[in-house]
Amino acid sequence: MKKPIHPKKFLPTLTYEGGDKKLFQFITNHLKYPPEAIQNKIEGTVIVKYEINYKGHITQTKVISGIGYGCDEEAERVVRLLEFKVSKSRDLKFKFYKTIQIHFKSPNTPIEQSIQTTYTYTIEPSKTTNEPPSYHYTIIT
């Protein structure tokens, strides 16, 4: 009969709190499209390799494949904001290396249509009459 396997005998695992869906949601919420890239209509994917220490903090980032115009720096900035949850195992301190693709797509800026409305007011003096008001009525029986 085999002994049960205890979690302490495995290497530590690395997870982002909330899973991959929350990870990509965090990236899209914090990613700011660089103005230089907007002016030059630059789109593409930046691949960033990053190192995570035993506490779950990003210690080092490196752009493997970039597109320039400030997108590489922005991708590194957002990756440095990430924090992971590391399971501890036998008091060993591991470093983890991961790569991530960050997509830069030109933001859809709606074309502002200006609508001008012109109002023209004409002020006419009120007609004043000196006659007292009179009422006309007929009684039918």
C-alpha positions in Angstrom: 0.0 0.0 0.0 1.3 3.4 -1.0 1.6 6.3 1.5 -0.6 9.2 0.8 1.1 12.1 -0.9 1.3 15.3 1.1 1.3 18.7 -0.5 4.6 19.5 1.3 6.5 17.2 -1.1 5.5 19.1 -4.2 7.1 22.2 -5.6 5.3 25.4 -4.8 2.7 26.6 -7.3 2.0 30.1 -8.6 -1.5 31.5 -9.1 -3.0 34.9 -9.7 -5.9 35.5 -7.2 -9.1 35.2 -9.2 -7.5 33.2 -12.1 -6.6 34.1 -15.6 -9.8 36.0 -16.2 -9.1 38.4 -13.4 -5.5 38.7 -14.5 -6.5 39.9 -18.0 -9.2 42.1 -16.5 -6.5 43.7 -14.3 -4.3 44.3 -17.3 -7.0 45.8 -19.4 -8.1 48.1 -16.6 -4.6 49.4 -15.9 -3.2 49.5 -19.5 -3.0 53.0 -20.9 -2.5 53.4 -24.6 0.5 55.6 -25.2 -0.2 58.9 -27.0 2.7 58.4 -29.3 1.3 55.1 -30.5 -2.2 56.7 -31.0 -0.7 59.4 -33.2 1.2 56.9 -35.3 -1.7 54.4 -35.3 0.4 51.6 -33.9 -1.2 48.2 -33.0 0.4 44.9 -32.1 1.4 42.5 -29.4 4.1 43.0 -26.8 5.6 39.8 -25.3 7.0 40.4 -21.8 9.0 37.9 -19.7 8.9 38.5 -16.0 10.4 37.0 -12.8 8.4 36.4 -9.7 10.0 36.0 -6.3 8.9 33.6 -3.6 6.6 36.3 -2.1 4.7 36.7 -5.4 6.1 40.1 -6.4 7.5 40.9 -9.8 11.2 41.5 -9.5 12.3 41.8 -13.1 10.8 42.3 -16.5 12.1 42.1 -20.0 10.5 42.7 -23.4 11.0 39.8 -25.7 9.1 41.1 -28.6 8.0 44.8 -28.8 6.4 47.2 -31.1 7.9 50.5 -29.8 6.2 53.9 -29.6 5.9 53.6 -25.8 3.9 50.4 -25.9 6.9 48.3 -24.6 7.4 50.5 -21.6 3.6 50.5 -20.8 3.5 46.7 -21.0 6.4 46.4 -18.6 4.8 49.0 -16.2 1.5 47.0 -16.1 3.3 43.7 -15.6 5.2 45.2 -12.6 1.9 46.0 -10.9 0.9 42.3 -10.8 1.1 40.3 -7.6 0.7 36.5 -7.4 -0.1 34.0 -4.7 2.7 31.5 -4.1 2.0 28.3 -2.1 4.8 27.7 0.4 6.7 24.4 0.5 9.4 23.3 2.9 10.6 26.9 3.4 12.3 26.9 0.0 12.5 30.1 -1.9 11.8 29.8 -5.6 11.9 32.2 -8.5 9.3 31.8 -11.2 9.6 32.9 -14.8 6.6 33.5 -17.0 5.8 35.2 -20.3 2.7 37.1 -21.2 1.3 38.7 -24.3 -0.2 42.1 -24.1 -2.2 43.3 -27.0 -2.4 46.9 -28.0 -5.3 47.7 -30.3 -6.1 51.3 -31.3 -8.8 52.6 -29.1 -12.0 53.3 -30.9 -12.5 57.0 -30.5 -16.0 58.0 -31.6 -16.1 60.9 -34.1 -17.6 63.8 -32.3 -20.3 65.3 -34.3 -21.1 68.9 -33.2 -24.6 69.9 -33.5 -25.3 73.6 -33.5 -28.7 74.9 -32.7 -29.5 78.6 -33.2 -32.4 80.2 -31.5 -33.8 83.5 -32.7 -36.0 85.5 -30.5 -38.1 88.4 -31.8 -39.6 90.6 -29.1 -42.8 92.4 -30.2 -44.3 95.0 -28.0 -47.7 93.9 -26.6 -50.7 95.7 -28.1 -52.4 97.7 -25.4 -56.0 98.8 -25.9 -57.8 101.4 -23.9 -61.2 99.6 -24.3 -62.4 97.7 -21.3 -62.8 94.0 -21.9 -66.3 93.0 -23.1 -68.0 89.7 -23.1 -70.5 88.5 -25.6 -72.8 85.7 -24.6 -76.2 84.3 -25.6 -78.7 82.5 -23.3 -80.9 79.9 -24.9 -84.0 78.8 -23.1 
